[in-house]
Amino acid sequence: FDLLWADHFRRCVVVSGEDPLSFYPDVIADTTKFIKDARKRLGFRAFAAYGESGEVVGSVCCQVWEGPFPMVLTESALKFGSIWGLYLRPETVQSELIGAALLKRCVGYLKSIGCHKVITLCSNEKTEAIFKNHASFHSSNAMTLDINADHHVLDNIHDCTLAEGATRQMVDQLRCFSGVSHMSDRQLGWLTTANHNQLQ
């Protein structure tokens, strides 16, 4: 079934609006490799829903979450689960209810292996509605920044005040050197403070 999960995940990404030409050439093989590793290390489990004729009309994957920062707490204190790849065949009748049933299976499984919270990334509004309206998921403290959406986004991120001990005069004097012209005021402040402390 790994090939099926991989194909359904590829379809999920296409539904989210990504150009199929953007996929790696070995997208199916890469995804099945990911699944095999997740099954071995992270308790991967997938669930499928079947139609009246026995065909698969939906599927979803879940596993223990391992990123994007070091997990410094024991699993008994905090263990995240992850749900991904919720796929529902477009022409499926009552697809939202089928999606809700699939999510229920995932949440039940993740709870059974000791997860305290579940994280997901929704690929489109329909999927998001199923997570929110049928499975009680809610927005949390995750934040994103689309770097490619605004070419001036880095210019709009304001630097904090100068590093402690640095003065505007010190920064302005240092800025005349071409090697540091790309650095922000705060970075230059750190540099001048470091040099000043070394001379003391």
N, C-alpha and C positions, 0 to 999 in steps of 0.2 A: 504493500500500500504506500510505501514511501514515495514512489513515483507519482501517485495520485495526489498526496499532500503537496509535493513540490509543484505540480502543475496547477493545483488550486491556488497556491500562494502566488505563483506567477500571474494568474488571472486576477487575483486581488490587487496586485500592483498595477496592472493595466487599468482596472476599474478606477483606481485612484487618480488616473490621469497621466500616468507616465507613458512615454513613447516606447512601444515595444522594441524599437531599434536601439534603445538605451541599455538593454539588457546585455550582460556578459554572454558570450557565445555558449558557454556551458552552464546556463542558469539552472537547468533541471539537475544536472550532475552536482553542481555546487550546493544546491539546496538539499539534496538527499545526503550529501556528505555532512552538512550541518546537522541534519536530523539524526543521523547515526551517532555523531559525537554528542549531541544533546541527550539522546536516549541513554548513552553510556554514562555521562557525567551529571546530567541535570534532570533526570527523571522525566524525559520527554514522553508525552502521551498525546494521541490524536483521537478525535471522535468523528464519526460520520453519521449523516441522516440519510435514510433511504426512502425513495418514493414507492408508490403502489406496485410498480413493475420491477422493483428491486434495484433500480438505478440509484446512484449516489447523487443526492440533490443539495448536499451541503457538507461542510467539514470545518474543523477548527483544530488548532494545535495549542499545546500549553507545556510549560516546563518551569523549572526553577530559574529565576532571573539572576544574572551574574554581572551586571554592569550598571552604569558606566564608572563607578567608583569602587575603591576597595571596601569589602564587607568586613568591618572591624568588630562587629558584634557577633556573638554566638548565634547559631540558628534558633536556639530556644528563646533568645531575646528578640530577634527580628529576622524573618525569612520571607523574601518576596517571591511571588510566582509571576509568571508572564503568560499572557494569552495572545496569540498572534494567528494570522492567516484565516480569519473567519470568512469563509466563502459560501455563498448561496447562489445556486443556479438562477439566472435572471428570471426565467419563466416559471419558477417554482411558486405554487399556490401557498399562501400563508407563510411566506419566507421569514417574516419577522418572528413568528412563533417558533419556527424551526431553529432560527438563530438563537432565540432565547433558551430553547431546550439544550442546544449545544453548549452555550455558555454555562448553563447550570451544571452540566456534566464536568466541565473544566474546573469550575469553582469548587465543586465537591471533591474532585480528585486532588486539587492543589491543597485544599484544607486537610485531606487525609494524609498528605505527606509533610504536614507541619508548617505550611505557609500561613503567614499572618495577614499579608496584603497581596493584592494582585495588580499588576501594571499592564497597560495595553496602549498601543498607538492605533488610532482609528484611521482607516485609509480613505473614508468618504463619509458624507453626512448620513447615509442610510445605515451604515455600520455603527456610527456613533449613536444614532437614535436607538438602536437595539441594545447597545451596552447601557445607555442611560435609562431608557424607559422600561426595559424588560429585565435588566440584571442589576439595577441600582448602582451602577458605576457613576462616579462624579468627578468633576475636574479637581485636581489637587494642586500642589505647589510646583509642578513642572513648568519650566519656562523655555521658550525657544527664540532664536534670533535667525531670521532669514538673511544671511550675509549677501546673497546674490540679488535680493530684491531691490536693494538700494546701493548704488555704487559709492555713495558718500556715507554709508552707515558708520564707518570707522571714524569719520570726521565728526559725526554727531554724538559720539560717545565722549563725554567730557572727562578730562583728567581731574583727579582729586587735587587738593592743595599740594604745595611743594612738600617734599620730605622734610621732616623735622631737622632743623639746623641749617637748612639751605636758605639762601636769600635770593631775591630777584636779581641782584647785581651779579652774584656768583653764576647763576644760570645764564644770564645774558652774555657774560664774558666767555663762558664755555661754548655757547652756541656758535661763535664765530669760527670754530674749527669745523672743517668740512666733514670730518669723519663722524660727527655726532649730529649733523643737521637734521637727520630724520627722526631724532629722539624727541619724545614729549617733554614738557616742562617737568613733570614728576620724575621721569627717568633721569633727566639731567640733574634734578635735585638729589636723587639718590647717589648719583655719581660724584657730585661735588661734596656731598656729606661724607661719602666713603673716603674720598681723597683727603678731606679736612681731618677726619678722625685718624687716618694713618700718619698724618704729620704731627699729631699731638703727642 
